[in-house]
Amino acid sequence: MHNNIRLLLQLVQQKSDISFLLQQGLTYTQISALFEKAVRQDWLKFYDDSFHLTDLGKQVLQEETSNKTMGHQSMWISADERFVIPQIDIDDIFLPKKKDSYFS
C-alpha cells in the first residue's frame, strides 16, 4: 500500500485534518486524488459532513499495520525527508548549516 494512502487512513481514523499531508509536501490535488482512490476502494465513506473508515478500510489498515514488513509500531510513521542526512563514517561529525536548522 502506498505510504500516503496509509497516512490518510490513519488520519481519518484519528479524526484529524489534512495539515500533516500538506506538511509532507502533498498538494490539495494530490490529497483529493488520495481521497478519491480510498472512496473508490470502499475504504472511506462520506457521511455526517466528514469521512469515516469503512469496515473494509479498518481491515485494510489493520492488515497493513500488522504486516511484518511494517515492523515495530514506531515504523508506521514515515521519516521526514527534510531531516534525513546522508550516511557518514563513524568518525565524521555532521554540522548542519544554520539556515537548515529549525531551532536557530
C-alpha positions in Angstrom: 0.0 0.0 0.0 1.2 3.5 -0.8 2.5 5.4 2.2 0.3 8.4 1.6 -2.9 6.3 1.5 -1.9 4.6 4.7 -1.3 8.0 6.3 -4.7 9.2 5.0 -6.5 6.2 6.5 -4.7 6.8 9.8 -5.6 10.5 9.8 -9.3 9.7 9.1 -9.3 7.1 11.8 -7.9 9.6 14.3 -10.4 12.3 13.1 -7.5 14.6 12.2 -7.2 17.1 9.4 -5.0 17.1 6.3 -2.4 19.5 7.5 0.1 16.7 8.1 -0.2 15.7 4.5 0.3 19.3 3.4 3.4 19.5 5.6 4.7 16.3 3.8 4.6 18.3 0.6 1.4 17.0 -1.0 -0.8 19.4 -2.9 -4.5 19.7 -2.5 -4.9 18.0 -5.8 -2.8 15.0 -4.7 -4.7 14.8 -1.4 -8.0 14.9 -3.3 -6.8 12.0 -5.5 -6.0 10.0 -2.4 -9.5 10.6 -1.0 -11.0 9.6 -4.4 -8.9 6.4 -4.5 -9.9 5.5 -0.9 -13.6 6.1 -1.7 -13.4 4.0 -4.9 -11.7 1.2 -3.0 -14.5 1.4 -0.4 -12.1 2.2 2.4 -13.8 5.5 3.2 -17.3 6.8 3.2 -18.5 10.4 3.4 -21.5 11.0 5.8 -22.4 13.4 8.6 -20.2 16.0 6.9 -17.0 14.0 7.3 -15.1 11.0 6.1 -15.2 7.7 8.1 -13.3 4.5 7.7 -15.5 1.6 6.5 -15.1 -1.9 7.9 -13.1 -2.7 4.9 -10.9 0.3 5.4 -10.3 -0.6 9.1 -9.4 -4.2 8.0 -7.0 -2.9 5.3 -5.4 -0.5 7.8 -5.1 -3.3 10.4 -3.6 -5.7 7.9 -1.1 -3.1 6.7 0.0 -2.1 10.2 0.3 -5.7 11.4 2.2 -6.7 8.2 5.7 -8.0 9.0 7.2 -5.5 6.6 5.9 -2.7 8.8 8.0 -3.8 11.8 7.5 -2.1 15.1 4.8 0.4 15.8 7.5 3.2 15.6 8.0 2.4 11.9 4.4 3.3 11.0 5.1 7.0 10.5 7.4 7.9 7.7 10.6 9.7 8.4 10.6 13.4 7.5 12.9 13.6 4.5 13.9 17.2 5.3 15.8 15.9 8.3 17.4 12.8 6.7 21.2 13.1 6.3 23.4 11.0 4.1 25.2 8.2 5.8 28.7 9.2 7.1 31.6 7.4 8.7 31.6 6.7 12.4 34.5 9.2 12.9 32.8 12.0 10.9 30.8 14.8 12.6 27.7 16.2 11.0 27.2 20.0 11.4 24.1 21.3 9.8 24.1 24.7 8.1 22.4 27.4 10.3 19.8 28.1 7.6 18.8 24.4 7.6 18.2 24.4 11.3 14.7 24.9 12.6 16.0 25.6 16.1 18.0 28.7 15.5 
